[in-house]
Structures are given as structure tokens and as C-alpha cells.
């Protein structure tokens, strides 16, 4: 028989008994794990990545500051890319050529479609109409679940494009019978110059301008843009700066500032919030977000809770349970937001609009079809309450 | 007569061999669950493992020798037994520390992660085999390196067989490792009875090692509960890991970490079913290849006589019904078989075949998107029948790789059907038949009084004439077709994958190529023969498995048997080589020539289709390749002099060759050049080996 000393016995015994227990305690396989991992996926400037020559679809930047040694700082979004000659911005669509900032996406959209306005989603703006929707390449975010990554996470020269300068866009929108032009899909902030020039022209021609965006923009260009916008849907991706940095590569505060600015400018806008399991499906976070909206933006801006589906790089999470979305809708309504919707869930009560005063059904939505519309002159047909938005 | 120590060391080597193979296979499964499961990643993981093993073996050259060899061997064996479960736990734990939970991470992060997390164990397992030889030789200087090779192979074959035919059915990974490593610990304890080490240290090592394995069993289930939702079911099947999570009434089934089926997902169910079925007048018999949750109720709206649902993994369909992801409807029959093999052998024909397989990113799945399969599907349809399948969709822009994928599939399927419609829904749906196809789905459904939640409201806005036109106009008629023997889709899937992560494999292959050149510069000609043999063995194993699946379908036990046969032939080969080693260079050349003939036979099978060949022939080919590979080891070792440094280098050459064989054949030769050229590439490698041997011994 093997003989060991008492000390050896105690050490071995303690190791045997406590080892697994201690390790088990230390072993952090808990849901909180989702809060760990890389803290920031924000994009970086692409040094020496500008084309040698400008192309047909180049346009000098709308807002930028010139620095010494031919460097420039883009003033459009909070990324504030400081570019030396030959560098490319985080959004991939701006370059510094010989000390001047150029956008490379002026008149060359890579995606052009006519969509129902409900698809944006905009539920309180000209229902039953269509939006002539355009996008050019690039984005100032790095969302892991981007559904348009093939155009948002590439350079303008990497995609097939059509040539549509602002007057062409307005013409095409008119001939398609669309009531609006939507700047959408990728991230319109990345093609700001193209968007604002098109929007100015569209307004002159009586076509509405819709901005579908992540809202990551500086105040000055936003105010300029607001002057020609008719409606917007801005994505509030999470009410947590940490999640913004981790899943989207952005920051929360500038987006909140965008909401405040649009609200002060009197623009009609709707808010979308994608409920991502394990990240933005936290009830407490939803409550805080709704309180903030009510306090800062009032109760009238519609809020859409969207169902998450695994996409792009974020493909190992389950879809959001419908019950969670329904619960979030209740939380938001309890917080005082009057119009709260559930998105990406067909035939759900949360697709419809109910009067905040009399609770009667105002708009029944079956997908993009609207079989029931009980709003007349912007007012509830039953109790005559004014319903926020533009209805005709 | 064997000394007691020799027997004890053999027991340790065999036990370690069993444990190493079981650990390797579970580690690979773990990586595939935590990262992507495409063929590139599978090859990458095997490459890392074998390369690290080869490097570990080479490191043994630096072993100074010691009078305490058995002590050291014993302690390292204990460490290995303890490391085995800890490695799995570490791999699970670090995944969400280093990467964003729920995300996929792409090629290089996967490469680095798999390389570094498996390196301690893989290096040590590579190191321990030559160490065992040195320890034997310290007592018995005449001990043959070939004997050690044979003993190690006995362990490997046993490990492979135990894993494939027992553990995978009855045990979870960390429980399987617990039992396997228990044998290792016992074997090491028995060996160390004669060691000089203090009994106390033996006990401590054994107990700590055992504790690590016990820890593995304890944390196995909690370690899977890393995220959102409650883990309500966990099961390991021979096809992979199945996990069911429940959250706020929603149920999701994960297969190897990917959510494959979720409740409340009407959109996918409606699209998968109605785009195809509404084309037929009366779908009497419907065949469903893999499912989408909720689709049976949708099919039932047409009142078919029978619905045959084919699901390869019985556990998947069991869970689908148990968690109400699928509903039992009248006429439903569940068939657990490879769908391709079923259709090839079925007498029954169908009015509709609806295929819902995932993206063709492995050879196994690619078989369902090829010219040959589309012919089989066509033959399985009645006149006027409809066949539908889908691949990943896009929202507003069709990326270049996706465009080529769709083009390749269109060009392939249009060889068999007169009419094809592509509908850009949540996925891109291909509706194929010989009669005209009506793309006004809502109208067709309305006429049949079939109600839907998603299609009726969203189809008109999402799948507009313009969007359908955009997709059709994007088809590139010159894109090659996808076939069994030239899987063009695999190449596109890889390209798209790299595009998604904005990386390129160029750096990896440049570094691997540089390593190969440096390695070739330092190895002897005999080692080059073994290197090429390792590569040929691994490459031909991949080829034979792939061809077998094409001809006979994916049948787990049979594919497991091929893998076992490939390992098992090494033993008689090594015995034979030991006897023939006196005829050294000629044996090497003859073995190489025989391998070339066998590879040429594979080329022949590929060229003529191979459908007349019996299954047994493939086992025979696998066995013959394995025997010939095993035969070369003792001969090459004999030629190198058989001393310790020679043994280390020959062991290593075999492993490094296998590493390169795995990655080159799987991720370059087959996807880019096709199966025939992959086999010809191996023939060229073996020809080079003959030239090398001849030049050195003329």
C-alpha cells in the first residue's frame, strides 16, 4: 500500500474536493457571458486606400475641415474621420485627394427599388403610397447583423451601380408614381452629398423625402438635412452604449442627439428598435429607453419593435420570441408612448394602429395591405382626435 | 520476451492513442459547433491538429534522455489525460471571451483560435510518442521504432472505432473523455509502479488528472448554457450537437451551434411550401427533404394523400415533433435516410419535391445542388410535378458571389427542367418544372382558397416584378454548372465566406507554402516519401468518403467504417513493411506505384460514374491504400537508420504530410479543380516521391 504523509494527504484531498468546486464557481458559463468579449468593433480609417484618380461620381464633401499637411476632417458624422491624402473614411465612401474631401457616391446608386412605404417602416406617413428607394455603397457602422452588408460594408467601386444623378432620381421617382424618395438600405449618411442634393431637388418638384438611417450624424448636417426632409425612420439600436460599441461599432449619445434635434426641428419621425436576444431583449433596458423617449421626444413618435432573425455575422442567436416583442410593446405603451408596433411578425395585433384616445382600430395592416383606414384629415374617425403623422 | 516495463509502456501508448483520437474527434466537433462547419474550416482544424502533432514530435528531438524516463513519460501521460477535458472546457469558455457572443468570426480568427487552444494538447501528444520510444530504448536499445508505430496505431484504430461505433451513440463528449482518460490514468499508474518517482507525486498527478476529468463531466451541461434562453434539451448524435433553447414561449433548435429551426417562423414555412405547391393542380404525394418549422400545416392546406419527410438524423425529427416545431398531419411519413440515396432507390414518384437544405458549404450538402442530383430529382417527379429548393437570400443588392452562386445553380438546374422561376424571398427560391410557372403566387393562392399570413400581405411588396426581373437579369449564362465531381458551388461558397469577412486565404496559403518549402529543404528523401504518403492517405480518405457519399448516400455507419478501415490498414501494412524492409528502396517504389494505381482507379471510377461498383470495393480500396501507407513507414525508418532522431523525423513527416494533404485536397484541389484533378494531384505527388527515391538510391 502506498503511504503518504498527513500533509500530502490533506493537500491531495483538498485539491480533489475543492478543485472541481472552485473551478465550477470560477467557470463563468452564465448568460452574463454575453456582456463580455470584445468591447468595441468600431471601424477604422483605411490608410492609403483612396483611388489614384477621381471618377465620374465624385463630388466634393459637403462639410469638412482642412488641416495642415493637406489633412481633412469629415464633419458629417461623429466618426470625424481625419484623413491624410490618400486615406479613405470609415464609411468607405469618402477620400482625401490632394487635401480635398470627396464623396465617391454621387449619382451611382447600387440599389434602386420601389417599395411600399410601410416597408421602411413608416406607419404614420402617407399610408398606401410607395417610396422610390435608393442606396449607394458604404456605412459608418459595422453592425454584425447587417442585412445589407453586401452594399454597406464595401467600397463604392466594389458594387455594380446604375447612373442616376439627382435630377434622374427625381424623374425616375415621378415616373414610378412614388409619393416619396427614400434614402435607405445601406446608410444614407455615407452618401450625404448625393442625398441632400437629390432631396432639395425633389422638394422643389413636390416629392417627399424619407430618411431611413442609423442616426449617427452630426448636428450641423442633420439640421441642413432636416430642412428638406419630410419623414424619417431612425434606428435606435440599443439603449446601451456598450451594446452600440459591441454590436454596431457606434455610440449611443450621438444617436440620442439626432432624435432630440429632429424632434426640435418638428420633423415627423418613427423609431425602430431591433430586439436582439441576449443583448437588447432586456426588459429593464426597454423600460429606460421608453422613459427616455417620453421625456425627451414626447409620446407621439411611433416606436417599432422589430423581430431579430440571425443574419450576416450574428447568425448564432435565435430569432426573438414574439412574446418578448408583445411584452415590449406593452412596456412602451405603459411608459406613455402612444403608437407602438411589432415588426417582422405577420398578422400580429401590434401591426395595427389604435387611437390613443378611444382605442378604436384606425389602421388595420395585413402586411403592406391596408384593408381598414379610419383616419380622416389626420383625425380619428370615431373621436376626432388628431393622430400624429401625415396621412394624406 | 517482453519486459514488464515494455508491456506497461505499450499499455500506456495504446491508452494514450485511444484517448488522443477520441479527444481529437471531440475537439473537432467542438470547433465545428463553435465556429462554422464548412469544408474549409474542417480541413483547417485537421491541418492544425496534425501539424501541431508533427511539430510536437519534432520537438522530441531535443529530449536529452534521462534515467527517469518512465517517471517523465508517466507524468506527461497524466498531464495529457487531464488536459484532454480541460481543452474542451477551455475551447467553450474562451469562445465568448474573445469573440462577440452569437457571432461568427471568419477564417483567421478561427485559425488562430483553433491553433492556439489545441496546441498544448496536440504538441504534447506529438511529443509523447517518440518519448515512449526513447524510454523503451533506454531499457532495450534494440527496440524497433516500427513496433512503437504499430502499438500507437492499435490505440488509434481502437479510439476511432470506439468513438464511431460506441461513444457517439451513448456518451456526451466530456463523459466519453472521462472514461477514456480513466483508462489512460490506470495505465499510467500501472506503469509508474516501477518508477522512481515518489508515490505521493504519482497519487497527486493521478488525482489531479482525475479531478480535471470529473470537472469536465460536472460543467458539461452548464457550459452549453452560455446565452439567451433556457437550455431544455441537449443531445450529441453522430451528425453533431443538438441543443434546444426556450425563451418567452419561443423554441429554437440549434444544430452545431446554428439555429436551424424556430417556432413562430411562419414566413419561412409559407415561402418554402406555397411558392412550389400552388403551381400544381393537386399535389397528391409530396416529398420534403429537410424541414422548415411549421411547414407541415402549410402543406396540409393542399390536402395531399401523402407527405414523405426525409430527415437524415432521426434525433432532429424527434425533437421537431416533440417541441412542436413540426406538426403531425394526416399522411405524414418520416423517413430517416439520405435523401439522395432514397430518391435513387425509390419506386414512388411525387407531385412535388420540396428541398430545404442549408447552404452547400460541405461536400455532403453540395451533393444535393449538383447536375447529377437535379437529374435524380427530375426522375422522382411525375409529369407536371414541381421541384423547389432555395439558397441564402439577399435584401436589396445581389452581391457578386451570391450572383455567381445563383447563376451556377440556374445553369445547372435548367439542364433538367423546361421552366425555372427564381423568387427573391427571405431566401432565393428556385421553382422548377416542365410546365409553365405562374409567379403571381397570391393570385394562385386566392383561387385555391388557401389562406396565408405572410404571403397574402407581403408578397406583392417584397417580391415585385422589378425584383424578380433584377434577379433574372443578373444570371450569368457562362457560369459553370455545379457537378458531383467538379463542385463549383463550393468554390463560390468559400469565396463568399471570405468576402463576408473581408479576408483572403492568401496569407494562410503563403505561410503554409513557405513552411512547406523550408520543411522540404530540411527533410531527407525518405521523409519526403512519408510526407507524401501522409498527404496521400489523408487526401484519398477525403476522396473515397466523398465518392462513397455520391454513390451510396451518407450512411453514418458506413462512412465511419471507411474512416476505421483507413486507420486499420496501417497495422498489417506496418507488419508487412517490417518483414520487407530488407528490400528497402524497391519496396518504397512498389508501394508508391501501387498507390498510384489505386488513385488511378479512383480517377476511373470518377470518369465512368462508378454506379456499378459494389460498396465492398471502396472498403477494399481504402484498406489497400492504408496498408500501402503503413508499409512504407518501417521501410523508410530502416533506410534512415532507425535511431532516435530518425524515428522522430519519420513520425513527424507522416503527420505533417497528412496535415497538408487534408487542407490542400479539401479546400483547394476539390473545390477549384474537381475530384479527378484532386486524385491526379495525389498521383503527381506520389510520382514525385518515386523520382525522389530513385534518385537517392540509383
Boltz contact constraints between the chains, C-beta under 6 A:
constraints:
  - contact:
      token1: [A, 2]
      token2: [B, 199]
      max_distance: 6.0
  - contact:
      token1: [A, 4]
      token2: [B, 200]
      max_distance: 6.0
  - contact:
      token1: [A, 8]
      token2: [B, 200]
      max_distance: 6.0
  - contact:
      token1: [A, 12]
      token2: [B, 204]
      max_distance: 6.0
  - contact:
      token1: [A, 12]
      token2: [B, 207]
      max_distance: 6.0
  - contact:
      token1: [A, 16]
      token2: [B, 207]
      max_distance: 6.0
  - contact:
      token1: [A, 16]
      token2: [B, 211]
      max_distance: 6.0
  - contact:
      token1: [A, 19]
      token2: [B, 211]
      max_distance: 6.0
  - contact:
      token1: [A, 20]
      token2: [B, 211]
      max_distance: 6.0
  - contact:
      token1: [A, 20]
      token2: [B, 214]
      max_distance: 6.0
  - contact:
      token1: [A, 20]
      token2: [B, 215]
      max_distance: 6.0
  - contact:
      token1: [A, 20]
      token2: [B, 218]
      max_distance: 6.0
  - contact:
      token1: [A, 23]
      token2: [B, 215]
      max_distance: 6.0
  - contact:
      token1: [A, 24]
      token2: [B, 218]
      max_distance: 6.0
  - contact:
      token1: [A, 27]
      token2: [B, 219]
      max_distance: 6.0
  - contact:
      token1: [A, 29]
      token2: [B, 222]
      max_distance: 6.0
  - contact:
      token1: [A, 29]
      token2: [B, 223]
      max_distance: 6.0
  - contact:
      token1: [A, 29]
      token2: [B, 226]
      max_distance: 6.0
  - contact:
      token1: [A, 33]
      token2: [B, 96]
      max_distance: 6.0
  - contact:
      token1: [A, 33]
      token2: [B, 226]
      max_distance: 6.0
  - contact:
      token1: [A, 34]
      token2: [B, 101]
      max_distance: 6.0
  - contact:
      token1: [A, 34]
      token2: [B, 227]
      max_distance: 6.0
  - contact:
      token1: [A, 36]
      token2: [B, 97]
      max_distance: 6.0
  - contact:
      token1: [A, 37]
      token2: [B, 96]
      max_distance: 6.0
  - contact:
      token1: [A, 37]
      token2: [B, 99]
      max_distance: 6.0
  - contact:
      token1: [A, 37]
      token2: [B, 100]
      max_distance: 6.0
  - contact:
      token1: [A, 37]
      token2: [B, 101]
      max_distance: 6.0
  - contact:
      token1: [A, 38]
      token2: [B, 100]
      max_distance: 6.0
  - contact:
      token1: [A, 110]
      token2: [B, 397]
      max_distance: 6.0
  - contact:
      token1: [A, 111]
      token2: [B, 396]
      max_distance: 6.0
  - contact:
      token1: [A, 111]
      token2: [B, 397]
      max_distance: 6.0
  - contact:
      token1: [A, 116]
      token2: [B, 461]
      max_distance: 6.0
  - contact:
      token1: [A, 119]
      token2: [B, 461]
      max_distance: 6.0
  - contact:
      token1: [A, 144]
      token2: [B, 103]
      max_distance: 6.0
  - contact:
      token1: [A, 147]
      token2: [B, 395]
      max_distance: 6.0
  - contact:
      token1: [A, 148]
      token2: [B, 395]
      max_distance: 6.0
  - contact:
      token1: [A, 148]
      token2: [B, 396]
      max_distance: 6.0
  - contact:
      token1: [A, 150]
      token2: [B, 397]
      max_distance: 6.0
  - contact:
      token1: [A, 150]
      token2: [B, 399]
      max_distance: 6.0
  - contact:
      token1: [A, 151]
      token2: [B, 397]
      max_distance: 6.0
  - contact:
      token1: [A, 185]
      token2: [B, 396]
      max_distance: 6.0
  - contact:
      token1: [A, 277]
      token2: [B, 228]
      max_distance: 6.0
  - contact:
      token1: [A, 278]
      token2: [B, 227]
      max_distance: 6.0
  - contact:
      token1: [A, 278]
      token2: [B, 228]
      max_distance: 6.0
  - contact:
      token1: [A, 310]
      token2: [B, 259]
      max_distance: 6.0
  - contact:
      token1: [A, 313]
      token2: [B, 103]
      max_distance: 6.0
  - contact:
      token1: [A, 313]
      token2: [B, 104]
      max_distance: 6.0
  - contact:
      token1: [A, 314]
      token2: [B, 102]
      max_distance: 6.0
  - contact:
      token1: [A, 314]
      token2: [B, 103]
      max_distance: 6.0
  - contact:
      token1: [A, 315]
      token2: [B, 104]
      max_distance: 6.0
  - contact:
      token1: [A, 316]
      token2: [B, 102]
      max_distance: 6.0
  - contact:
      token1: [A, 316]
      token2: [B, 257]
      max_distance: 6.0
  - contact:
      token1: [A, 317]
      token2: [B, 102]
      max_distance: 6.0
  - contact:
      token1: [A, 318]
      token2: [B, 252]
      max_distance: 6.0
  - contact:
      token1: [A, 318]
      token2: [B, 259]
      max_distance: 6.0
  - contact:
      token1: [A, 318]
      token2: [B, 262]
      max_distance: 6.0
  - contact:
      token1: [A, 319]
      token2: [B, 262]
      max_distance: 6.0
  - contact:
      token1: [A, 321]
      token2: [B, 247]
      max_distance: 6.0
  - contact:
      token1: [A, 321]
      token2: [B, 248]
      max_distance: 6.0
  - contact:
      token1: [A, 321]
      token2: [B, 249]
      max_distance: 6.0
  - contact:
      token1: [A, 321]
      token2: [B, 250]
      max_distance: 6.0
  - contact:
      token1: [A, 322]
      token2: [B, 264]
      max_distance: 6.0
  - contact:
      token1: [A, 323]
      token2: [B, 248]
      max_distance: 6.0
  - contact:
      token1: [A, 323]
      token2: [B, 249]
      max_distance: 6.0
  - contact:
      token1: [A, 324]
      token2: [B, 248]
      max_distance: 6.0
  - contact:
      token1: [A, 346]
      token2: [B, 453]
      max_distance: 6.0
  - contact:
      token1: [A, 346]
      token2: [B, 454]
      max_distance: 6.0
  - contact:
      token1: [A, 347]
      token2: [B, 453]
      max_distance: 6.0
  - contact:
      token1: [A, 366]
      token2: [B, 457]
      max_distance: 6.0
  - contact:
      token1: [A, 367]
      token2: [B, 457]
      max_distance: 6.0
  - contact:
      token1: [A, 367]
      token2: [B, 458]
      max_distance: 6.0
  - contact:
      token1: [A, 368]
      token2: [B, 461]
      max_distance: 6.0
  - contact:
      token1: [A, 369]
      token2: [B, 457]
      max_distance: 6.0
